[in-house]
């Protein structure tokens, strides 16, 4: 039942990056989540290859989120990260040795349970997990980061004032 | 996500015994489900210790179900057999290194998903899995086995005839 270490760490990295839109270093992630730098490097590279992170090399480099966190569901992340969703032997016809498969209800029942599991995960997006109060940071930072780079950065007073009508 | 081999095999043994109320031998189970006898022996002994199977030693011995299959849910079996339901590191405070735990929503969301998974498994009893058409045998055999041993066994004609009113 346990999720892989890769899935666990991938969730934490993506949640952190969703809440911190600037570049984050591997060192910061390692310190915050108690994961070794070498381990994180492999995960970050893999999430980069999958398009979920953007990585910048060299001095001053780091990682940032490569996708819209409001569109990425926790279920999508777990499906991507868990490479083996064959709950029991008979889910894999190539290696099954049980002779009851054609009529057995166990596989069907486990599949329904797996669907229910993912339906819960699909209710929650990466943005939901990175929301203020979740402890991962402040999502408004992320929204502010989407303002075109030419727009002046808001002052502290502007940040706390109610939005002016358009 | 994968269930342990122990859970997989325990389900098969219990389903077989629910559908075949007479004594079953380790050899029969091994042949039918493609599991080694040594492996099965350990599982059967453990299910016996837990009261789910009754075991009879010696020549003519074997195993039979030790519980009412209409009262044992698949969720109960999986909870009993899966010893590690700590989906990610932070489920285990003794070994957690992540510093975000106090406010993180990930654990809460995964717990809800796990609840949904078990809710589906709890809809199905061992008797449901052993029902005619499941390929595991004929549950009426089981019900017939509950008739006191002094009652005459029904003939083939009686078996196929509609039940007489009491």
Interface residues (C-beta under 8 A of the other chain):
Chain A: X1 X2 X3 X5 X7 X8 X11 X12 X15 X32 X33 X34 X35 X74 X82 X84 X85 X86 X87 X88 X89 X96 X97 X98 X99 X100 X102 X103 X104 X105 X106 X109 X110 X112 X113 X114 X115 X116 X117 X118 X119 X120 X121 X124 X128 X129 X131 X133 X134 X135 X136
Chain B: X1 X2 X3 X5 X7 X8 X11 X12 X15 X32 X33 X34 X35 X74 X82 X84 X85 X86 X87 X88 X89 X97 X98 X99 X100 X102 X103 X104 X105 X106 X109 X110 X112 X113 X114 X115 X116 X117 X118 X119 X120 X121 X124 X128 X129 X131 X133 X134 X135 X136
